[in-house]
Amino acid sequence: MRLKQLEYFMAAAEAKSISLAARKLYMAQPPVSRQISLLEEELGVDLFKRTNKGISLTPAGLSLFRQAKDLFSDINHIVDSVKNHSSGSSGQIKIGTIASNVPYITKNLKGFVAQYPNINIYLRTDTPQALVDDLENGNLNIIFIRKNYYKNPNFSTIEIAKSQIELIMHKSLDPNPNKREVNLKDLNNIPMCTLRTDDIWGYSELFLEECHKVDSFPKIVCECYDTPSIMSLVQAGIGVAFLPKMLLNNMCISDEVYSKPVKDLHIESPTVIMWTNDAYLSSSVKLFLSLFGYNKEKNEAGMFE
């Protein structure tokens, strides 16, 4: 068994397609297929189920995939350690985030990139569930996400910011311009933009449930996939939204848009950095985490959630 064969196998497993894996490896498909076939012959097992729709891992293939991921993680550890001894801090940090946290991250990245120019930053935005899935699969090192629905013992987190959930609105839709808070009863027939019904945070669902308890029924004018879309609609005066107050600071919003707390409805939405407990954290990742209070000894002792 050679490392190149494992590399081709891993690429095919992640792409769920040998042809797509070959393109990502900048190779023709036949050599990749041949090396995977030789690997199967050597091991005496089928690693993939092959169908017209693509490939999927067999039980034996899944076992090899998990062990190979650990092996390549160890290799990366070795490479990272040697590079740090010879040329200072270097490497790559793969960061995932929900869109609303991008301004917060870029603000913290500016000084970090200046201090560690040899560390490459990979940054992408996606839905919360996609980020968590890629974190578990090892495709991301850390993610910035909201804590509410991810109290999982397999994850470690550092809480970096708290934010109250409030009613965000354009001044033209404020039901009580002269009051500092909003009453649920005053929102009857007020146009509202909500997150989709399958959204994991559940802000909109919770808010509407509380409204209905007091016979108040906001008028749902738009259901959105993400918070940036909602904030654009709010800024245009199309509807109000029940979201974390910090979005006002993290996104480019006009002075005519502001938030107010909802009376008797106090909910927080902490932002956290998250990583998996069993993941290898390179020195470059640890350096980045140290910006937010990461401490190697405390973390290994289980001081973070």
C-alpha contacts under 8 A as a table, 3 or more apart, distances in Angstrom:
res1	aa1	res2	aa2	distance
1	M	5	Q	6.87
1	M	6	L	7.73
1	M	39	L	6.59
1	M	42	E	7.46
2	R	5	Q	5.33
2	R	6	L	6.61
3	L	6	L	5.01
3	L	7	E	6.08
4	K	7	E	4.89
4	K	8	Y	6.22
5	Q	8	Y	5.18
5	Q	9	F	6.10
5	Q	35	Q	5.69
5	Q	36	I	6.25
5	Q	39	L	6.65
6	L	9	F	4.91
6	L	10	M	5.99
6	L	68	A	7.02
7	E	10	M	5.16
7	E	11	A	6.16
8	Y	11	A	5.13
8	Y	12	A	6.20
8	Y	21	A	7.41
8	Y	22	A	7.96
8	Y	32	V	6.16
8	Y	35	Q	7.51
8	Y	36	I	6.91
9	F	12	A	5.20
9	F	13	A	6.12
9	F	36	I	6.04
10	M	13	A	5.04
10	M	14	E	6.14
10	M	65	F	6.53
10	M	68	A	7.67
10	M	69	K	8.00
11	A	14	E	5.30
11	A	15	A	6.08
11	A	18	I	7.93
11	A	21	A	5.21
11	A	22	A	8.00
11	A	24	K	7.90
11	A	25	L	7.86
12	A	15	A	5.14
12	A	16	K	5.56
12	A	17	S	5.44
12	A	18	I	4.97
12	A	20	L	7.46
12	A	21	A	4.94
12	A	22	A	7.87
13	A	16	K	5.07
13	A	17	S	7.22
13	A	55	I	7.82
13	A	56	S	7.03
13	A	57	L	6.78
13	A	65	F	7.60
15	A	18	I	7.42
15	A	20	L	6.28
15	A	21	A	5.78
16	K	20	L	7.88
16	K	21	A	7.93
16	K	54	G	6.30
16	K	55	I	5.29
16	K	56	S	6.09
17	S	20	L	5.26
17	S	21	A	6.08
17	S	54	G	5.55
17	S	55	I	5.79
18	I	21	A	4.95
18	I	22	A	6.09
18	I	29	Q	6.83
18	I	32	V	7.24
18	I	33	S	6.79
18	I	55	I	7.81
19	S	22	A	5.08
19	S	23	R	6.43
19	S	29	Q	5.47
20	L	23	R	5.13
20	L	24	K	6.34
21	A	24	K	5.10
21	A	25	L	6.18
22	A	25	L	4.98
22	A	26	Y	6.03
22	A	27	M	5.01
22	A	28	A	5.86
22	A	29	Q	5.26
22	A	32	V	6.40
23	R	26	Y	4.87
23	R	27	M	5.91
23	R	28	A	7.16
23	R	29	Q	7.77
24	K	27	M	7.69
27	M	31	P	7.69
27	M	32	V	7.57
28	A	31	P	6.42
28	A	32	V	7.19
29	Q	32	V	5.34
29	Q	33	S	6.17
30	P	33	S	5.10
30	P	34	R	5.97
31	P	34	R	5.01
31	P	35	Q	6.19
32	V	35	Q	5.33
32	V	36	I	6.32
33	S	36	I	5.24
33	S	37	S	6.14
34	R	37	S	5.07
34	R	38	L	6.18
35	Q	38	L	5.01
35	Q	39	L	6.17
36	I	39	L	4.99
36	I	40	E	6.27
37	S	40	E	5.07
37	S	41	E	6.19
38	L	41	E	5.01
38	L	42	E	6.14
39	L	42	E	5.13
39	L	43	L	6.21
40	E	43	L	5.17
40	E	44	G	5.70
40	E	45	V	5.45
40	E	46	D	5.76
40	E	47	L	6.42
41	E	44	G	4.98
41	E	45	V	6.91
45	V	60	A	6.99
46	D	49	K	7.45
46	D	58	T	6.92
46	D	60	A	7.18
46	D	61	G	7.18
47	L	57	L	5.96
47	L	58	T	5.45
47	L	59	P	7.75
47	L	60	A	5.92
47	L	61	G	4.07
47	L	62	L	7.72
48	F	55	I	5.98
48	F	56	S	5.38
48	F	57	L	4.57
48	F	58	T	5.26
48	F	61	G	6.29
49	K	55	I	5.44
49	K	56	S	5.22
49	K	57	L	6.12
49	K	58	T	6.07
50	R	54	G	6.12
50	R	55	I	4.67
50	R	56	S	6.88
51	T	54	G	5.33
51	T	55	I	6.13
57	L	60	A	7.62
57	L	61	G	5.01
57	L	62	L	5.57
58	T	61	G	4.83
58	T	62	L	6.08
59	P	62	L	5.10
59	P	63	S	6.30
60	A	63	S	5.13
60	A	64	L	6.34
61	G	64	L	5.11
61	G	65	F	6.01
62	L	65	F	4.93
62	L	66	R	6.27
63	S	66	R	5.43
63	S	67	Q	6.38
64	L	67	Q	5.19
64	L	68	A	5.82
65	F	68	A	5.14
65	F	69	K	6.10
66	R	69	K	5.21
66	R	70	D	6.54
67	Q	70	D	5.15
67	Q	71	L	6.25
68	A	71	L	4.83
68	A	72	F	6.15
69	K	72	F	5.27
69	K	73	S	6.11
70	D	73	S	4.99
70	D	74	D	6.28
71	L	74	D	5.15
71	L	75	I	6.34
72	F	75	I	4.88
72	F	76	N	6.07
73	S	76	N	5.06
73	S	77	H	6.20
73	S	280	Y	6.64
74	D	77	H	4.93
74	D	78	I	6.39
74	D	280	Y	7.94
75	I	78	I	5.11
75	I	79	V	6.27
76	N	79	V	5.06
76	N	80	D	5.91
77	H	80	D	5.13
77	H	81	S	6.12
77	H	280	Y	7.59
77	H	282	S	6.53
78	I	81	S	5.23
78	I	82	V	6.30
79	V	82	V	5.28
79	V	83	K	6.16
80	D	83	K	5.20
80	D	84	N	6.18
80	D	90	S	7.40
80	D	91	G	6.58
80	D	282	S	6.88
80	D	283	S	7.46
81	S	84	N	5.24
81	S	85	H	6.43
81	S	283	S	7.81
82	V	85	H	5.22
82	V	86	S	6.36
83	K	86	S	5.18
83	K	87	S	5.80
83	K	88	G	6.92
83	K	89	S	7.44
83	K	90	S	6.79
84	N	87	S	5.55
84	N	88	G	4.53
84	N	89	S	4.99
84	N	90	S	6.33
85	H	88	G	6.14
87	S	90	S	7.55
89	S	116	Y	6.70
89	S	118	N	6.65
89	S	119	I	6.82
89	S	283	S	7.50
89	S	284	S	6.46
90	S	116	Y	7.43
90	S	117	P	7.96
90	S	118	N	4.77
90	S	119	I	4.46
90	S	120	N	7.51
90	S	284	S	6.41
91	G	118	N	6.94
91	G	119	I	4.93
91	G	120	N	6.14
91	G	284	S	6.24
92	Q	119	I	5.53
92	Q	120	N	4.55
92	Q	121	I	5.80
92	Q	122	Y	7.10
92	Q	284	S	7.05
92	Q	285	V	7.92
93	I	119	I	7.36
93	I	120	N	6.37
93	I	121	I	5.14
93	I	122	Y	5.99
93	I	141	N	6.48
93	I	284	S	6.84
93	I	285	V	5.87
94	K	121	I	6.34
94	K	122	Y	4.69
94	K	123	L	6.20
94	K	139	N	7.61
94	K	140	L	4.99
94	K	141	N	5.18
94	K	142	I	6.75
95	I	121	I	7.40
95	I	122	Y	5.91
95	I	123	L	4.88
95	I	124	R	6.63
95	I	140	L	5.94
95	I	141	N	6.12
95	I	142	I	5.26
95	I	143	I	5.54
95	I	144	F	7.73
96	G	123	L	5.85
96	G	124	R	5.17
96	G	125	T	5.76
96	G	126	D	7.27
96	G	131	L	6.17
96	G	140	L	6.52
96	G	142	I	6.45
96	G	143	I	4.46
96	G	144	F	6.32
97	T	101	N	6.43
97	T	102	V	6.87
97	T	123	L	7.71
97	T	124	R	6.47
97	T	125	T	4.93
97	T	126	D	6.51
97	T	128	P	7.80
97	T	131	L	7.11
97	T	143	I	5.37
97	T	144	F	4.64
97	T	145	I	6.13
98	I	101	N	5.82
98	I	102	V	7.22
98	I	125	T	5.36
98	I	126	D	5.67
98	I	127	T	6.17
98	I	128	P	6.34
98	I	144	F	6.74
98	I	145	I	6.15
99	A	102	V	5.56
99	A	125	T	5.56
99	A	126	D	7.00
99	A	227	T	7.74
99	A	228	P	7.07
100	S	103	P	7.27
100	S	227	T	6.83
100	S	228	P	6.63
100	S	247	L	6.56
100	S	250	N	6.61
100	S	251	M	7.16
101	N	104	Y	5.32
101	N	105	I	6.33
101	N	144	F	7.02
101	N	145	I	7.75
101	N	250	N	6.83
102	V	105	I	5.14
102	V	106	T	6.15
102	V	125	T	7.92
102	V	250	N	7.73
103	P	106	T	5.22
103	P	107	K	6.21
103	P	250	N	5.45
103	P	251	M	7.02
104	Y	107	K	5.33
104	Y	108	N	6.68
104	Y	250	N	6.31
105	I	108	N	5.26
105	I	109	L	6.04
106	T	109	L	4.85
106	T	110	K	6.30
107	K	110	K	5.83
108	N	111	G	6.43
108	N	112	F	6.90
109	L	112	F	5.00
109	L	113	V	5.92
110	K	113	V	5.53
110	K	114	A	6.42
111	G	114	A	5.13
111	G	115	Q	6.18
112	F	115	Q	5.15
112	F	116	Y	6.00
112	F	288	F	7.35
113	V	116	Y	5.14
113	V	117	P	5.35
113	V	119	I	7.31
114	A	117	P	5.75
116	Y	119	I	5.74
117	P	120	N	7.59
119	I	284	S	6.87
126	D	130	A	6.34
126	D	131	L	6.22
127	T	130	A	5.34
127	T	131	L	6.29
128	P	131	L	5.19
128	P	132	V	6.28
128	P	145	I	6.91
128	P	200	I	7.91
129	Q	132	V	5.14
129	Q	133	D	6.12
130	A	133	D	5.09
130	A	134	D	6.21
131	L	134	D	5.22
131	L	135	L	6.08
131	L	140	L	7.87
131	L	143	I	6.88
132	V	135	L	4.98
132	V	136	E	6.22
132	V	143	I	7.74
133	D	136	E	5.22
133	D	137	N	6.20
134	D	137	N	4.90
134	D	138	G	6.09
134	D	139	N	5.02
134	D	140	L	5.82
135	L	138	G	5.25
135	L	139	N	5.88
135	L	140	L	4.84
135	L	141	N	6.45
135	L	142	I	6.79
135	L	143	I	7.29
135	L	275	W	6.91
135	L	276	T	7.02
136	E	139	N	7.68
136	E	276	T	6.64
137	N	140	L	7.79
138	G	141	N	6.77
138	G	279	A	7.45
140	L	143	I	7.24
141	N	275	W	6.46
141	N	279	A	7.90
141	N	281	L	7.47
141	N	285	V	7.43
142	I	273	I	6.63
142	I	274	M	5.54
142	I	275	W	4.87
143	I	273	I	5.64
143	I	274	M	5.32
143	I	275	W	6.75
144	F	271	T	6.99
144	F	272	V	5.78
144	F	273	I	4.67
144	F	274	M	6.44
145	I	271	T	5.73
145	I	272	V	5.62
145	I	273	I	6.53
145	I	274	M	7.37
146	R	149	Y	7.75
146	R	269	S	6.35
146	R	270	P	5.69
146	R	271	T	4.46
146	R	272	V	5.89
147	K	150	Y	5.62
147	K	151	K	7.15
147	K	269	S	6.91
147	K	270	P	5.74
147	K	271	T	6.06
147	K	272	V	6.05
148	N	151	K	7.34
148	N	201	W	6.87
148	N	269	S	6.50
148	N	270	P	7.32
149	Y	200	I	7.06
149	Y	201	W	6.81
151	K	155	F	7.81
152	N	155	F	5.65
153	P	156	S	7.47
153	P	305	E	7.59
154	N	276	T	5.90
154	N	277	N	5.61
154	N	278	D	7.74
155	F	274	M	6.46
155	F	275	W	5.64
155	F	276	T	4.49
155	F	277	N	5.45
155	F	305	E	7.51
156	S	274	M	5.64
156	S	275	W	5.47
156	S	276	T	6.02
156	S	277	N	5.92
156	S	304	F	6.19
156	S	305	E	5.34
157	T	272	V	6.02
157	T	273	I	5.41
157	T	274	M	4.46
157	T	275	W	6.63
157	T	304	F	6.17
157	T	305	E	5.59
158	I	272	V	5.36
158	I	273	I	5.31
158	I	274	M	6.79
158	I	292	F	7.30
158	I	293	G	7.55
158	I	294	Y	7.43
158	I	304	F	6.60
158	I	305	E	7.48
159	E	162	K	7.86
159	E	270	P	6.62
159	E	271	T	5.98
159	E	272	V	4.30
159	E	273	I	6.59
160	I	270	P	7.47
160	I	271	T	5.84
160	I	272	V	5.45
160	I	273	I	7.17
160	I	292	F	6.66
161	A	270	P	5.64
161	A	271	T	5.15
161	A	272	V	7.11
162	K	268	E	6.70
162	K	269	S	6.07
162	K	270	P	4.25
162	K	271	T	6.21
163	S	244	P	5.68
163	S	245	K	5.83
163	S	246	M	5.71
163	S	268	E	5.56
163	S	269	S	5.32
163	S	270	P	5.98
163	S	271	T	7.90
164	Q	244	P	5.61
164	Q	245	K	5.67
164	Q	246	M	7.71
164	Q	266	H	7.22
164	Q	267	I	5.86
164	Q	268	E	4.49
164	Q	269	S	6.21
165	I	242	F	6.53
165	I	243	L	5.11
165	I	244	P	4.21
165	I	245	K	5.75
165	I	261	P	7.49
165	I	266	H	7.21
165	I	267	I	5.49
165	I	268	E	5.75
165	I	269	S	6.63
166	E	242	F	5.54
166	E	243	L	5.73
166	E	244	P	6.15
166	E	245	K	5.82
166	E	259	S	6.00
166	E	260	K	5.66
166	E	261	P	4.75
166	E	262	V	6.25
167	L	182	V	7.86
167	L	240	V	6.74
167	L	241	A	5.61
167	L	242	F	4.52
167	L	243	L	6.49
167	L	259	S	5.36
167	L	260	K	5.42
167	L	261	P	6.19
167	L	262	V	6.64
168	I	234	V	7.41
168	I	240	V	5.77
168	I	241	A	5.26
168	I	242	F	6.13
168	I	243	L	6.75
168	I	245	K	7.32
168	I	257	V	7.10
168	I	258	Y	5.70
168	I	259	S	4.18
168	I	260	K	6.64
169	M	173	L	6.39
169	M	174	D	6.51
169	M	234	V	5.89
169	M	235	Q	7.48
169	M	237	G	7.44
169	M	239	G	7.07
169	M	240	V	4.63
169	M	241	A	6.62
169	M	257	V	5.56
169	M	258	Y	5.77
169	M	259	S	6.11
170	H	173	L	5.62
170	H	174	D	6.76
170	H	234	V	6.08
170	H	235	Q	5.96
170	H	236	A	7.50
170	H	237	G	5.31
170	H	239	G	7.82
170	H	240	V	7.13
170	H	256	E	5.75
170	H	257	V	4.37
170	H	258	Y	6.59
171	K	174	D	5.21
171	K	177	P	7.49
171	K	237	G	7.98
171	K	256	E	5.65
171	K	257	V	6.12
171	K	258	Y	7.37
172	S	237	G	6.71
173	L	190	I	7.55
173	L	237	G	6.87
173	L	239	G	7.27
173	L	240	V	7.17
174	D	177	P	5.52
175	P	182	V	7.54
175	P	186	D	6.31
175	P	187	L	6.89
175	P	190	I	7.86
176	N	179	K	5.52
176	N	181	E	7.96
176	N	182	V	6.78
176	N	186	D	7.84
177	P	180	R	8.00
179	K	182	V	7.26
180	R	260	K	6.37
180	R	261	P	7.55
181	E	260	K	5.21
181	E	261	P	5.04
181	E	262	V	5.67
181	E	263	K	6.14
182	V	186	D	7.21
182	V	260	K	6.48
182	V	261	P	6.29
182	V	262	V	4.80
182	V	263	K	5.90
183	N	186	D	5.42
183	N	187	L	7.23
183	N	262	V	6.06
183	N	263	K	5.53
184	L	187	L	5.54
184	L	188	N	7.83
184	L	210	E	7.67
184	L	211	C	5.59
184	L	214	V	7.28
184	L	216	S	6.53
184	L	262	V	6.99
184	L	263	K	7.31
185	K	188	N	6.20
185	K	211	C	7.10
185	K	214	V	6.47
185	K	215	D	7.18
185	K	216	S	5.16
186	D	216	S	7.43
187	L	190	I	5.12
187	L	211	C	7.91
187	L	216	S	6.27
187	L	217	F	6.88
187	L	218	P	5.62
188	N	216	S	4.66
188	N	217	F	4.65
188	N	218	P	4.83
188	N	219	K	7.41
189	N	216	S	7.86
189	N	217	F	5.90
189	N	218	P	4.47
189	N	219	K	4.80
190	I	217	F	7.96
190	I	218	P	4.92
190	I	219	K	5.57
190	I	239	G	7.56
190	I	240	V	7.75
191	P	218	P	6.06
191	P	219	K	4.66
191	P	220	I	5.84
191	P	221	V	5.86
191	P	238	I	7.02
191	P	239	G	4.68
191	P	240	V	6.39
192	M	218	P	6.26
192	M	219	K	5.80
192	M	220	I	4.87
192	M	221	V	5.80
192	M	222	C	7.04
192	M	238	I	7.72
192	M	239	G	4.38
192	M	240	V	4.66
192	M	241	A	5.85
193	C	220	I	6.04
193	C	221	V	5.97
193	C	222	C	4.87
193	C	223	E	5.80
193	C	224	C	7.15
193	C	230	I	6.27
193	C	233	L	7.51
193	C	234	V	7.62
193	C	238	I	7.85
193	C	239	G	5.38
193	C	240	V	5.91
193	C	241	A	5.39
194	T	204	S	5.54
194	T	220	I	7.13
194	T	222	C	6.46
194	T	223	E	4.88
194	T	224	C	6.10
194	T	230	I	7.27
194	T	241	A	6.30
194	T	242	F	7.62
195	L	199	D	6.32
195	L	202	G	8.00
195	L	203	Y	7.72
195	L	204	S	6.10
195	L	223	E	5.52
195	L	224	C	4.93
195	L	225	Y	5.99
195	L	226	D	6.59
195	L	227	T	7.37
195	L	230	I	7.70
196	R	199	D	5.48
196	R	223	E	5.46
196	R	224	C	5.54
196	R	225	Y	5.66
197	T	202	G	7.87
197	T	205	E	7.32
198	D	202	G	7.96
199	D	202	G	5.90
199	D	225	Y	7.98
202	G	205	E	5.21
202	G	206	L	6.03
203	Y	206	L	5.34
203	Y	207	F	6.16
203	Y	242	F	6.50
203	Y	243	L	6.69
204	S	207	F	5.11
204	S	208	L	6.13
204	S	241	A	7.84
204	S	242	F	6.22
205	E	208	L	5.29
205	E	209	E	6.19
206	L	209	E	5.19
206	L	210	E	6.43
207	F	210	E	5.26
207	F	211	C	6.32
207	F	242	F	7.00
208	L	211	C	4.93
208	L	212	H	6.14
208	L	217	F	7.60
208	L	218	P	7.76
209	E	212	H	5.22
209	E	213	K	6.41
210	E	213	K	5.20
210	E	214	V	7.06
211	C	214	V	5.63
211	C	215	D	6.43
211	C	216	S	4.93
211	C	217	F	6.30
211	C	218	P	7.78
212	H	215	D	4.75
212	H	216	S	5.28
212	H	217	F	6.14
213	K	216	S	7.43
220	I	223	E	7.43
221	V	238	I	7.83
221	V	239	G	7.05
224	C	227	T	7.46
224	C	229	S	6.38
224	C	230	I	6.18
225	Y	229	S	7.25
226	D	229	S	5.69
226	D	230	I	6.73
227	T	230	I	5.01
227	T	231	M	6.11
228	P	231	M	5.08
228	P	232	S	6.28
229	S	232	S	5.24
229	S	233	L	6.48
230	I	233	L	5.11
230	I	234	V	6.15
230	I	241	A	7.23
231	M	234	V	4.95
231	M	235	Q	6.07
231	M	241	A	7.96
232	S	235	Q	5.15
232	S	236	A	6.33
233	L	236	A	5.08
233	L	237	G	6.47
233	L	238	I	5.43
233	L	239	G	6.55
234	V	237	G	5.11
234	V	238	I	5.70
234	V	239	G	5.32
234	V	240	V	5.69
234	V	241	A	7.04
234	V	257	V	7.56
235	Q	238	I	7.60
235	Q	253	I	6.82
235	Q	254	S	7.14
235	Q	256	E	7.79
235	Q	257	V	6.14
237	G	240	V	7.69
243	L	247	L	7.68
244	P	247	L	5.97
244	P	268	E	7.71
244	P	269	S	6.45
245	K	248	L	5.99
245	K	249	N	7.89
245	K	259	S	6.55
246	M	249	N	5.30
246	M	250	N	6.24
247	L	250	N	4.91
247	L	251	M	5.84
248	L	251	M	5.74
248	L	252	C	7.42
248	L	253	I	6.24
248	L	258	Y	7.20
249	N	252	C	7.48
249	N	253	I	7.87
253	I	257	V	6.63
254	S	257	V	5.74
255	D	258	Y	7.09
261	P	265	L	7.70
261	P	266	H	7.74
262	V	265	L	5.49
262	V	266	H	7.37
263	K	266	H	7.81
275	W	279	A	7.45
276	T	279	A	5.40
281	L	285	V	5.87
281	L	286	K	6.39
282	S	285	V	5.23
282	S	286	K	6.34
283	S	286	K	5.01
283	S	287	L	6.11
284	S	287	L	5.05
284	S	288	F	6.36
285	V	288	F	5.13
285	V	289	L	6.17
286	K	289	L	4.96
286	K	290	S	6.04
286	K	294	Y	7.29
286	K	296	K	7.91
287	L	290	S	5.14
287	L	291	L	7.09
288	F	291	L	5.62
288	F	292	F	7.75
289	L	292	F	5.51
289	L	293	G	6.78
289	L	294	Y	5.22
290	S	293	G	5.00
290	S	294	Y	4.40
290	S	295	N	6.66
291	L	294	Y	7.18
294	Y	299	N	7.28
295	N	298	K	5.40
295	N	299	N	5.93
296	K	299	N	5.18
296	K	300	E	6.16
297	E	300	E	5.32
297	E	301	A	6.27
298	K	301	A	5.01
298	K	302	G	6.35
298	K	303	M	5.21
298	K	304	F	7.43
299	N	302	G	5.11
299	N	303	M	5.38
299	N	304	F	5.86
300	E	303	M	7.50
302	G	305	E	7.18
